[in-house]
Structure formats: C-alpha cells, structure tokens
Amino acid sequence: MAAVAALSGIAATVGPILGPTLLSWDLAGQGWRLVFWVNVPIGIVAAITASMVLPAATATGTGRLHLPAVLLASLGLTLVLYPLIAASGHTQWPSWTYPVLAAGACSCSPRSASSNDTRSPAAGNPCSTSDCSRAAPWPAGSSSSSCSWSRSWGSS
C-alpha cells in the first residue's frame, strides 16, 4: 500500500502540472488528445518490465470464471452507475436513487461475492476469493485511499 500511496501522490502532483504544459505545446496539432499519449510509453515500459521481473504463470486449477460472483458484480455496478447517470442532470436527485445506490454498494462489496464460496480456494482460483480483503493492511489501505481520493470526486 505504501507504493500505491506514493505513486498516487506523484500522479496527483505531476498530473495537473504536466497536463496544461502538454496542452500549451500542442504538438502535432493534437490538442487535448496528446494528454492520453502520455500513457502509451508508460504502458510499454511497464509491459517490458513486467515480462522481465514477474515469474511465469503456472496454472494449477481449471481457471474457470466464478459465474455467481460475475453476475453479482455486474448487477452491483449497474445499480451504482445507472442512478448516477440518470440523475446527473437533476438539481435534486429523485428519491429512488438512494436505495438503488445502497443496494449496488452492498452487492459490489468483495465479501458479498465470495465469502460463502468454499469451492474457489480449493480450486486455486484467485479471482473469486476474498482472502486479500481479510489481510490486515487491505481494509486500512483501501479505506485511506478512498478517503483521500473522495476529495476530488464530483469536482470539475
């Protein structure tokens, strides 16, 4: 979590400085689109570094998708995103948005999708187990990160 916090801090500091600078240069007449090309060299370097540093993956299980978790996550994201999109043009949110958002937040929690699933850890499928969310640093790190980034949510 320390590396995530450090990189997030660097990005939050450098982004507002580098973005307007790239826009003022207007290289190749790209305008604001040039800002997105910053990610291309970073992605290339990250892919090359990952291929050299990370060990080769060895599959021990079947690697099947945990369909109930996927459906629950899809439902949860729909329940969260639809009210945000539908109510964004209103000055006062309709009353139906609040319970729908709450239901979406509950169904998107990592514990709701996999805490009762006893098959996944035995099958060696890391995509449907919530062991990482039970580790001590995870709740503290994700909570502090959410609180930190929540300051910028909704601002323009």
N, C-alpha and C positions, 0 to 999 in steps of 0.2 A: 504494500500500500504506500510505502514511502516513495517508491519510484513513480507511482501513479500521481501522487500529490506533487512531486517535483515537476514532472512533465506537464501536469495541468497548470501549475503556476507559471511555468515558462511559456506555455501556449497562451495563457490569459494575458501575459505581459507583452510578448512579442507580436501576437496577432494584431492588436489594434495599432501597432506601430508599423508593421510590415504591410498590412493591407492598404492603407491610404498611400503609402510610398509606392507600391506597385501600381496602384491606380493612377497616380500622378505621372509615372513614367510612360504609361500607355504603350508598352512595347508591342509592335506588330499590329497596332490598332485594335487590340483585343478588349480594351476597356476593363470592365469588372470581371470578365471571364478569365483574365490572366491570374486572378487570385486562386482559382481552382487548380491551376497548373503547378502550384507550389506542392501539392500532394503527390504529383507524379514522380519526381526524383526521390522523395522521401519513401514512397512505396517501393520503388525499385531497390533502393539501398536496404530497406527492411526485408524484402524478399530474399535478396542475395545473402544478407547476414543471417537470416533465419535458416536458410538452406545449409550454411556452413556451421552454425552453432548448435542448432537443435538436433537431437538424435532422430534417427529414422523411426517412424511409427511402426509398431508391430501390433497387428490386430489379434486380440486373444478371444474375443467373443464374436458374435454374429454381427454386431454393429447395427442392429435394427432400430428404427425410429420408434420411440415410445408414443404411440398414437394418442392415447388419452391426454398426455401432457401437451402435445402439439395442439390438439383441439381446444384444450382449456386455455392455453396461452393465446391462441387465435381469437377465441371468444373474448378474453380479457382485454386484448389490445383493441378489438372492435368496440367494446363497451367503453373504453377510455377515449379513443380517438374520435368516435362519432359525435359525442356531445361537444367536444372541444371544437370540432369543425362546424357543426350545425349551429352552435350558439355563439360563434365568434363575432358575428355581425350585430348581435343584440347588445344594447347598453345594460339591460338586466337579464341575467340568464334565466331561462324557463325553469320551473321547479322540477321538472323531470330529469334535468341534467345531473343533479346532485346524487340521487340514489343510483343512477346508471354509472356515474363515475366511481362511486363507492363499490359497487358490485364488480366493476372492471378491475379496480385496485386489488380487491380481495382475490379475484381469480388469477391475477398476474403474479401473486406472491410465489416465491420459489417453493415454499412449504406446501402450498395447496396442490401443486402439480405432482410432487413426488415423495412427500413424507410418508405416505402409507404404502408405497410401492416396494415390495420386498424382493421382486424379481430382478430389478435393474442392477444393484450392486453385485449380485451373484453372477450376472451375465457379463459384468465388466463394462457396462455402458455408462460412460461418464456424462452423457448428455441428459440423463434423466435422474440423476441422483443429486440430492441437496447436501451432500457431505461438506462441500466447500462453504455453504452458508451456516454450518454448525461450528466451524472453526472460530476461535476467539477473535482473531483480527477482522474477520469479514463483516460482522454487524457494525462494529465501531468504524471501520474504514468506509463502508458504504454509506452509513449514516452521516459521517462528517463530510464526505464528498457530496452527498445530496444537499446537505445544508449549505455548503459552500457554493454550489452551482445554482441553488434555488434563488440566489440574489439576482441572477441575470435572466431568469425565466420571465417571460412576458414583457421584457423591456425591448425597446427598439432603438 
